[in-house]
């Protein structure tokens, strides 16, 4: 395994296995209102679908973040990407985003079908966004796939705090586009971590984790789908454990690793390895 790759101690694996046990189908007892914070992408949409289906009696509000980066417009985000990341990577991601937005199955479309209110914001921690969340009186915030970070004032609005899922075994592979980085670095596995949020990138006490094996023929797209499917299940399990008081969060072990947007060198390494985008 390359240095900085996902790894779990035996103690962590025991906790993860317990956290990943089968959950009950009963209705929630203490969690009645949930704010889902996501972005217009298929990962957020799939997590939205899983959580709303698993908890049909819960009332939801969706906060939709605009701009890939916090406080950046879409054009501003693209410009930052062009300066920081591989041009080929940006092109690939842009084509995926265009295809998603041209489809009839977006976050907004799903929310309209289910009658879920949508709050749009370029800054999830702004006074306006915070007032809208506070007015809903949520019991829990669930962060879906978005690059926006929550500050303490936002995290502390719900009585049970805020949770999110990250597509790696934290603290390894914190950061951005880790589906790509795991393939570019030749990792044999990645994973999913569901954790209580802190105002720091992918940091906080973990509720549950699960490893995901990377197949020799996995592409960025197929790995994205495999990991997101696990994230759907783990997010629901974490919500049940918070609701019934059986969540036993634990700190991550070690310093881990952080990855930025894929660089030109990383994309060349990805291509040389024979990996594919789709």
C-alpha positions in Angstrom: 0.0 0.0 0.0 1.4 3.4 -0.9 2.4 5.7 2.0 -0.5 7.5 3.4 -3.1 5.0 2.1 -6.1 3.8 4.0 -5.4 1.7 7.0 -7.2 0.6 10.2 -5.9 -0.8 13.5 -7.6 -3.9 14.9 -9.3 -1.8 17.6 -10.7 0.6 15.0 -11.9 -2.4 12.8 -13.7 -3.8 15.8 -15.5 -0.5 16.4 -16.2 -0.1 12.7 -17.8 -3.6 12.5 -20.0 -2.9 15.4 -21.1 0.5 13.9 -21.8 -1.2 10.6 -24.3 -3.7 12.0 -27.8 -4.1 10.7 -30.2 -1.3 11.7 -33.8 -1.5 12.7 -36.6 -0.4 10.4 -38.5 1.4 13.2 -39.3 5.1 13.0 -37.0 7.7 14.6 -37.7 8.6 18.3 -35.8 11.8 18.8 -34.9 13.0 15.3 -37.9 14.6 13.6 -36.4 17.4 11.5 -33.2 17.1 9.4 -31.3 19.6 7.2 -29.5 18.1 4.3 -26.7 20.2 2.9 -25.5 19.2 -0.6 -24.5 20.3 -4.1 -26.0 19.7 -7.5 -24.2 16.4 -8.2 -25.3 12.8 -8.5 -23.6 11.8 -5.3 -25.6 14.4 -3.2 -28.8 13.3 -5.1 -28.2 9.6 -4.3 -27.5 10.3 -0.6 -30.7 12.5 -0.5 -32.7 9.6 -2.0 -31.3 7.1 0.5 -31.9 9.2 3.6 -35.4 10.4 2.7 -36.5 6.8 1.8 -35.1 5.4 5.0 -36.8 7.9 7.2 -40.2 8.8 5.5 -41.6 10.2 8.7 -38.8 12.8 9.1 -39.3 16.3 7.9 -36.5 17.5 5.6 -35.1 20.8 4.3 -32.3 20.9 1.7 -29.6 23.6 1.6 -28.1 23.6 -1.9 -24.6 25.1 -2.1 -23.8 27.0 -5.2 -20.3 27.3 -6.5 -17.8 24.4 -6.1 -15.8 26.4 -3.5 -17.0 28.2 -0.5 -18.1 31.8 -1.4 -17.2 31.3 -5.0 -19.6 31.5 -8.0 -19.6 28.7 -10.5 -17.3 30.8 -12.9 -15.1 31.7 -10.0 -14.8 28.1 -9.0 -13.9 27.0 -12.6 -11.2 29.7 -12.7 -9.7 28.5 -9.5 -9.8 25.0 -10.8 -8.0 26.0 -13.9 -5.2 27.6 -11.9 -4.8 24.8 -9.4 -5.7 21.5 -11.1 -5.1 19.5 -14.3 -6.9 21.0 -17.3 -7.9 17.5 -18.4 -9.3 16.7 -15.0 -11.3 20.0 -15.0 -12.6 19.1 -18.5 -13.7 15.6 -17.4 -15.4 16.9 -14.3 -17.1 19.7 -16.3 -18.5 17.3 -18.8 -19.9 15.1 -16.0 -21.5 18.2 -14.4 -23.0 19.3 -17.7 -24.5 15.9 -18.3 -25.9 15.7 -14.8 -27.5 19.1 -15.1 -29.1 18.3 -18.5 -30.7 15.2 -17.0 -34.2 15.3 -15.5 -32.9 13.8 -12.2 -31.3 16.5 -10.3 -31.3 17.5 -6.6 -33.9 20.2 -7.3 -36.1 17.9 -9.3 -36.1 15.3 -6.5 -36.9 17.9 -3.9 -39.8 19.2 -6.0 -41.2 15.7 -6.4 -41.0 15.1 -2.6 -42.2 18.6 -1.6 -38.9 19.3 0.2 -38.1 23.0 0.6 -34.8 24.1 -1.0 -32.6 26.9 0.3 -29.9 28.1 -2.2 -26.7 29.7 -0.9 -23.2 30.6 -2.0 -22.1 30.7 1.7 -23.6 28.0 3.9 -22.4 29.9 7.0 -23.9 33.3 6.1 -26.3 35.0 8.4 -29.2 34.4 5.9 -28.5 30.7 5.5 -28.1 30.3 9.3 -31.4 32.1 9.9 -33.2 29.8 7.5 -31.7 26.7 9.1 -32.5 28.0 12.6 -36.1 28.7 11.6 -36.5 25.0 10.6 -35.5 23.9 14.2 -33.5 20.9 13.0 -32.5 18.0 15.2 -29.6 17.1 12.9 -27.6 18.4 10.0 -26.4 15.9 7.4 -23.7 17.1 5.0 -23.9 15.4 1.6 -21.3 15.7 -1.2 -20.2 19.4 -1.1 -16.9 21.2 -0.8 -18.4 23.8 1.7 -17.3 23.6 5.3 -19.5 24.4 8.2 -18.4 26.7 11.1 -19.2 26.1 14.7 -22.2 28.5 14.7 -23.8 26.4 12.0 -22.8 23.0 13.4 -24.3 23.9 16.8 -27.7 24.8 15.5 -29.2 21.3 15.8 -29.4 19.6 19.2 -27.5 16.5 17.9 -25.0 18.5 15.9 -23.9 17.8 12.3 -22.6 14.7 10.5 -21.1 14.0 7.1 -19.7 11.2 5.0 -16.3 11.2 3.4 -15.1 8.7 0.7 -12.0 7.4 2.5 -11.0 5.8 5.8 -10.2 8.9 7.8 -7.7 10.3 8.7 -6.3 9.0 5.4 -7.2 10.8 2.2 -8.8 13.8 3.6 -9.4 16.5 1.0 -10.7 16.7 -2.5 -11.5 14.2 -5.3 -10.2 11.2 -3.3 -11.9 8.8 -5.7 -9.4 10.0 -8.3 -6.4 10.1 -6.0 -6.9 6.5 -4.7 -6.8 5.2 -8.3 -3.8 7.5 -9.3 -1.9 6.3 -6.2 -2.6 2.6 -6.9 -4.4 1.9 -3.7 -5.9 -1.6 -3.3 -8.8 -0.2 -1.3 -10.5 3.0 -0.1 -13.6 3.3 2.1 -16.3 5.5 3.7 -16.3 7.3 7.0 -19.3 8.9 8.7 -18.3 11.4 11.4 -19.4 14.3 13.5 -18.4 17.5 11.7 -15.8 20.1 13.0 -14.9 23.3 11.2 -11.9 21.6 9.7 -11.5 19.6 6.5 -12.7 16.0 7.1 -12.0 16.1 10.8 -14.1 15.0 13.7 -15.0 11.9 15.7 -16.0 8.9 13.6 -19.3 7.1 14.0 -18.7 4.3 11.5 -16.3 3.3 8.8 -16.3 0.6 6.1 -13.6 -0.4 3.6 -14.3 -0.7 -0.1 -12.0 -2.8 -2.3 -10.8 -1.3 -5.5 -11.0 -3.7 -8.5 -8.3 -3.8 -11.2 -10.8 -2.5 -13.7 -12.4 0.2 -11.6 -12.6 3.6 -13.2 -13.3 6.9 -11.4 -16.9 6.6 -12.2 -17.4 3.0 -11.1 -15.5 3.6 -7.8 -17.6 6.7 -7.2 -20.7 4.6 -7.5 -19.4 1.8 -5.3 -18.3 4.2 -2.5 -21.5 6.3 -2.7 -23.6 3.1 -2.3 -21.8 2.3 0.9 -22.1 6.0 2.1 -25.9 5.8 1.6 -26.1 2.8 4.0 -23.7 4.1 6.6 -25.3 7.6 6.7 -28.6 5.9 7.5 -27.1 3.6 10.1 -25.4 6.6 11.8 -28.7 8.5 12.0 -30.3 5.6 13.6 -27.5 5.3 16.2 -27.7 9.0 17.0 -31.4 8.8 17.3 -31.5 5.8 19.7 -28.4 6.9 21.7 -26.2 4.0 20.7 -23.6 6.0 18.6 -20.2 5.6 20.1 -18.0 8.1 18.2 -14.2 7.7 18.5 -11.3 9.8 17.4 -9.3 8.9 14.3 -5.8 7.5 14.8 -2.7 9.2 13.4 -2.0 12.2 11.2 -3.4 10.7 8.0 -3.0 12.5 4.7 -4.5 15.3 2.7 -5.0 15.6 -1.1 -5.9 18.8 -3.1 -7.5 19.0 -6.5 -5.6 16.6 -8.9 -2.5 18.2 -10.3 -1.2 17.8 -13.9 1.5 15.3 -12.7 -1.2 13.3 -10.8 -3.4 13.1 -13.9 -0.4 11.9 -16.1 0.3 9.2 -13.4 -3.4 8.2 -13.5 -3.2 7.8 -17.3 0.1 5.9 -17.2 -1.4 3.4 -14.8 -4.1 2.5 -17.3 -7.0 3.7 -15.2 -10.0 5.1 -16.9 -12.4 7.9 -16.1 -15.5 5.9 -17.0 
